[in-house]
Amino acid sequence: MSYYIGLSVLSNQKDRGHSAKSLQKRHTGEESLRILSLFEDRNLVKDDIAAEEGGRPFLITGNGKKKPDVDFNISHCGDIIALTYVKGKALRTGCDIEKVRPRKNAPKIADEYFSSLENDYLNSGGNFDLKGFYIIWTLKESFLKLRGLSVFDMKAVPSFIRKNKLSVYEFCFEACVTPIFFRLYEALDAEGNLNILSAVIEGDYEGEPEIREFSSSDSLPLACKKIAEIKAAPSPAQTVSPKR
């Protein structure tokens, strides 16, 4: 069994006759395929990837069936790509990366999509915790992507915050049938921008993921560090204190 997190910063490529958005989409797809090829140790093409009904991608075998022992997930924010890859029986993964940036409607989004305890936590310091907002958002998004759901299902995602007997806020995720393990990372880009990455694995595997950088030679690598872990199992759940 193996578990990898691939990170890449796209170079500032320019192409006449194409919009910045279309270029980014193309380069993101090409780089994701390159990272997957390196993890698979074979050259993959677009036809090696299919999608579930909800759009979640998966690798296929030569006869067109889903490859049973591999799962992956892709997220990107601006020019940063994050890809989680797991190899092993009955393992599944999800990921989401977001840049921490001012967002005027963040409190309104949190009020609409987050639990009451999550909102209490975000407002417990007197001012709305913007970094905490992105932490909870990426956790929820990674879970939705793990299950092949959409952002419109976010209200149904269980809370990631609870209060313990000492009234201290804790990360927690107890609503599960199989073991689920979330890891949170901070990633600084070359301009000093802070990005939050959530990587989740579902199944009987607790090994630490290996983080690999795939940035091109003209792109500086990300400074990535783990800030929290959240282990959810049928019984009991393990928690850690949220870090501001």
N, C-alpha and C positions, 0 to 999 in steps of 0.2 A: 504494500500500500504506500501511496505517496501523496503529498499535499504541497502545492506550490502557489505562491502569489507572484505573478509577473507584473512589473511596473515599467512603463516606458513614457518618455517625454518626446512628443513628435517634434521634428525639426521644422523650422519655418520655411516650408517649401512653397514656392510660388508657381503658378501655372496660368498662362494667359488663356482667356476665354472661359474660365471657370470661376464661380463665386467662391468666397472664402468658406461658406457653409458646405458646399458640395465637395470642395477639396478636403475639408476636415473629415467629412463622412467617408470619402474614399480612402484617405490615408489611415483613418482609424480602422477600417475594415482590413486593409492590407497589413497593418502592423499587428492586429489581433491574430490574423491568420499566420503571420510569421512567428509570433510567440507560441501559438498552439503547435506549429510544426516543430519547433525546438523542443517543446515538452513531449511531443509524440515521437520525436526522432525520425520523422519522415516528412516529405514535402506534401503539404495539404493544399488543396484547391477549394474554391467555393462549393463545388459539388460534393465535397466530403462533409458538408454541414447542412443539416436540415433544421426545421423548427417545429415545436409543438404548436397546438392550436392557438395558444396565447402568445406565440412569438418567441418562446424561450428556445435558444439554439442547442443543438446536440450533435455529436459526431456520429456518422453512420459507417457501417461496414461495407464491404464490397458488394453485398447483395441488397443494399439499401436499408437494412435494419439498424436500429439504434445500437451503438457500441455499448455493451452492457456494463463494462468495468471502468468507464471513464465519464466524468461529468465536468463541466466548466461553466463559467459565467463571466461576463464582460461588463465593465462600466467605464465611462470616460467623462471627464470634466475639462472643457477647454482642450488643451493639447496634451493632457495626461490620460493615459490608459491604464486601467487596472484589470487584471485577469486572474481569476482563481481557477485552479485545476486540481482535481482529485482523481486518483486511480486506485480502485479497490472495489470489492463487492458491496453493493447497497450503500454507496456513498453519494452524497449530493452536495452542491455548494452554491453559494450566492455571494455577491459583492456589490458595494456601491461606494463611489468616491465623490466628494463634494468640496468645493472651495469655500472657505469661510469668508464671506463677503457681506457687506451691509445689505440688508433686505428689510425694507420698511414694513412689509406685510407679514413678516415672520411671526409676530405675536398672534395675528389673526389666523394664520395657517395652523399654528400650534393649537389654538383654541378650538379650531374646527376638526383637526385630525388626530391630535394627541389626547391621551387620557388625562383625567383631572389630576392625578398624582404627578404625571409628567409636567403638566403646566404649573403645578405648585412648586415643583423643583426648579423649573426655569425662572420663576419669579421670586424664589426664596431669598435671593441676595439683595433685593431692593430694586434692582434694574433687571430687565429681561436679559437672560444669558444667551447671547447669540451663538457662541461656540457650542453650548449645551444643546441648542436647537439643532445644529447640524449633526451633532453626535446622535441624537435620538432619530433624526430624519434618516441618516445613513443606516442605522441599525434596522429601522423599519423597512427601508427600501431593500436592504440585503435579504431580509426575510421574505419579502414579497417576491423577489427575483429567485430565491431558493425554491419557492413553491410555484413559480410560473404565474404569479398574479400581477395585477396592475396597480398603479398608484391610487386608483379609485377604490381599492380594497383596503386602504391604509387605516381607516377607522376601525376595521375589524381586527387589526393586529393587536395582540395583548400588550399591556403596558410593560415598559422596560425599567420602570422606577417603582419602588415601594418604600415604605418607612418601616424600620425595624422597631424592636421593643423600646429602644432608646430614642425613638423619633428621629433617627438619622436616615437620610436618604441613601438608598442602595440601588445598584443595578440588579435587576432580577428578570428572569423570563421563565415562568413555570408552566405555561400552557403548551405542553408537548407530549407526544406519545413515544417518540424515539429521541435518543440523545442529540442535542444541538449545542454547538460551541461557537460563540461569537468572539471575535477579537477586533479591538479597535486600535487604529494607528493614526499618528500624526505624520504628515509628509510635507516638508518644506521644499518649495521649488526654488529655482535659481534667483527669482526676484524676491524671495522671502515670504511668499504667500503661503498661508497655512491651509492644508487640505486634510480632511478627515476621511479615513478609509475604514469601512466595516467589511470584514470577511467572515463568512459563516460556513460551517460544515455540519452536515446532518448524517448521523450514522455512528457506528462503533469505531471511532478513531479519535484519539486525543493527542496525537503527536503534534509537535510545533511545525507550522508551515515554513517552508524554505522560501525566503524572499529573493527573487532574482530581478536584476535590473537589465533592461533591454534597450535603453536609450541609445540613439545614434551618436556618432562621434562628435557631432556639433551641438549636442544637447547635454546639459549638465544633469547628472543623476539626482534623484530625489533623496533628501535626508529623511529617512523613515524610522520611526520608533513606535513600539507598542505602548499604549497608555492604559489599556484595560482588557480584561477577559470576562466573559459571562458564560458560565456553563449551565445549561438547562438539561435536566434529566427527569424521567418520570418520577423519581423520588431518590434523594431530595435535590432541590435546586441549590446551586452554589452562587454566592453573590460577592461582589466587591463594591467598595464605595466609589461613587462617581467622582471624577477629578475635574476640577474647573480649570 
